[in-house]
Amino acid sequence: MSGSNPYEWLQDLVAQVPEIVQPLIVALAGAIPYIEGEGSGALRVFAGIHPVVAAVSGAAGNIIAVVLLTLAATGLVTAVEAA
């Protein structure tokens, strides 16, 4: 791993999967708050994804994260109310 490229792992991961799966990988990476906070759109393009696909997969990653957190919070509230 190069010291000048902290996201080489993302490039390597994207390069190892079929092209059709690449947006899914970057969408999942975008669901990680640190990666999203670092400018995930630019990171996706840097990883070798077409800019339009990067934008769509970035939105999908954000939606996945919000839905999962909302479902978890709803389950927690329901459990607390039932107790």
Backbone torsions as a table, in degrees:
resi	resn	phi	psi	omega
1	MET	NA	134.7	-177.6
2	SER	-81.5	140.3	177.7
3	GLY	-71.0	-22.5	-178.2
4	SER	-88.0	-8.0	-178.5
5	ASN	-129.0	90.4	-177.1
6	PRO	-70.2	-10.8	-178.4
7	TYR	-110.1	22.9	178.2
8	GLU	-60.6	-33.2	178.7
9	TRP	-60.2	-37.5	179.8
10	LEU	-69.2	-42.6	177.1
11	GLN	-61.2	-43.7	179.5
12	ASP	-63.0	-43.4	-179.7
13	LEU	-64.0	-45.4	-180.0
14	VAL	-63.7	-37.8	-178.8
15	ALA	-68.5	-22.8	-175.2
16	GLN	-86.7	-13.4	-177.0
17	VAL	-106.0	158.0	177.6
18	PRO	-59.9	152.3	-175.9
19	GLU	-56.9	-34.3	-178.4
20	ILE	-70.0	-23.4	-178.8
21	VAL	-91.2	-17.5	-176.3
22	GLN	-55.1	-44.4	177.9
23	PRO	-60.9	-33.3	177.4
24	LEU	-64.5	-43.1	178.8
25	ILE	-60.5	-46.5	-178.5
26	VAL	-72.9	-27.5	174.6
27	ALA	-66.3	-43.0	177.6
28	LEU	-65.1	-39.0	177.0
29	ALA	-64.2	-36.5	178.3
30	GLY	-68.1	-19.4	177.0
31	ALA	-76.2	-11.5	177.2
32	ILE	-83.7	119.7	-173.9
33	PRO	-54.2	-39.5	-179.4
34	TYR	-61.2	-45.9	-178.7
35	ILE	-66.2	-42.0	178.0
36	GLU	-61.8	-41.9	-179.9
37	GLY	-66.5	-25.2	-179.5
38	GLU	-84.8	6.3	180.0
39	GLY	90.9	65.7	-171.7
40	SER	-60.8	-30.9	178.7
41	GLY	-60.2	-47.0	178.5
42	ALA	-65.2	-37.8	179.3
43	LEU	-65.2	-37.3	179.3
44	ARG	-66.4	-43.1	177.1
45	VAL	-63.8	-41.4	178.6
46	PHE	-61.6	-31.3	179.4
47	ALA	-75.9	-7.6	175.9
48	GLY	105.0	13.5	-179.8
49	ILE	-92.6	142.2	176.9
50	HIS	-56.9	140.5	-176.0
51	PRO	-55.7	-38.6	179.4
52	VAL	-67.8	-44.1	177.6
53	VAL	-64.4	-36.7	177.7
54	ALA	-61.9	-42.6	-180.0
55	ALA	-65.7	-44.1	-179.7
56	VAL	-66.0	-43.1	-179.9
57	SER	-69.3	-31.5	175.7
58	GLY	-64.5	-43.7	176.9
59	ALA	-62.9	-41.3	178.8
60	ALA	-62.2	-41.6	178.1
61	GLY	-61.7	-41.8	178.0
62	ASN	-64.8	-42.8	180.0
63	ILE	-63.7	-41.8	178.0
64	ILE	-58.8	-46.2	-178.7
65	ALA	-63.4	-44.3	-179.0
66	VAL	-65.4	-44.0	-179.8
67	VAL	-62.6	-45.2	-179.9
68	LEU	-62.6	-43.6	179.0
69	LEU	-66.4	-39.1	178.5
70	THR	-64.4	-44.9	178.2
71	LEU	-62.9	-40.3	178.8
72	ALA	-65.1	-43.3	179.7
73	ALA	-66.0	-39.7	178.1
74	THR	-63.2	-42.7	177.9
75	GLY	-63.0	-39.4	179.1
76	LEU	-65.6	-45.4	179.3
77	VAL	-62.4	-42.9	178.9
78	THR	-62.5	-41.3	179.2
79	ALA	-65.8	-39.8	179.9
80	VAL	-69.0	-41.0	178.6
81	GLU	-66.0	-33.1	-179.1
82	ALA	-74.7	-21.9	-176.4
83	ALA	-78.3	NA	NA
